[in-house]
Amino acid sequence: MPRSRLLFLYSPLPSIKETLEHNTFSIEQKNSKDMLRKFFSKKDDSQKSEIEKSDNEENEIPKLDADTEIVKIVLEDFIKKYSKTNVIDMETVEKITGCILKGLKHIEITKDKLDDLEAKRIKQQQEEDTLRSTAKLNSKGMFFEKSGEIEKAIEVYEQNIKSEYPATHSYERLMILYRKRKEYENENRVIELAIKVFSIENQKRFDKAMTEAADEKTKQDIKDGFHTGQTVRRNDGWVIYNPYPVHKHKSRLDKVHSLINKK
């Protein structure tokens, strides 16, 4: 088996790892004796016929509408393009695994599914690019601050928050710098933007945590954490909900309002 295919099977991507851990592709679930006999043992024609019949029943392709477009792609190319992302769902990973085990060189996938995967891959790439840009600008701003070039630091931080990426550093540094310069209107603007950005992100984290919650008590703990802005942990200390400090920003907003009114 080509090395790249083996790398795909043992990829650390969450979707693949979780699938393996939950036995989605476990040999036990796929009838280990038949699978091993099919791929690694010599067998007579009667055995082969029986195994292939079983596989065909198990892996029967769902009926598609007559106008459903199917795309045939070189398996190696498909793996190279998507194996480093986390956009592949379990159904597609299962299809890829089946192709690998059968020694197929191509994978057939509906055009709608391929379009969906590509859209998600592009979105993920854009998010990764934004993250790299944000980190780079944060570092640049920190350098200017240490050099005493506050105007340049503010300029860089302002550039950073334009993307509305949920990374706290630029927002918090601008709040502090504007407060020191008594530019309360600018501080107010930055705080309001921070509340908007991080409230959206907290909602996403809340929704995800609620979906993954194991019981009603955990769900209630998450709801309480969402309203109080507190981190929620399991009994073993594992964090299951970790919100951004929106409550702290709201308190700061009240303070800056009072400062503006005193002017």
MOWO-V875263 format. One record per helix or strand of 2 or more residues. SS is the DSSP state (hx for helix, st for strand). FROM is the first residue (numbers start at 1). TO is the last residue. Records with the same first field share a line. If there is no record, write none. Layout:
SS->FROM-TO ; FROM-TO
This chain:
hx->3-9 ; 14-21 ; 32-40 ; 45-58 ; 75-82 ; 90-102 ; 111-146 ; 150-161 ; 168-180 ; 184-212 ; 216-228 ; 246-262
st->70-74 ; 106-110 ; 232-233 ; 239-241
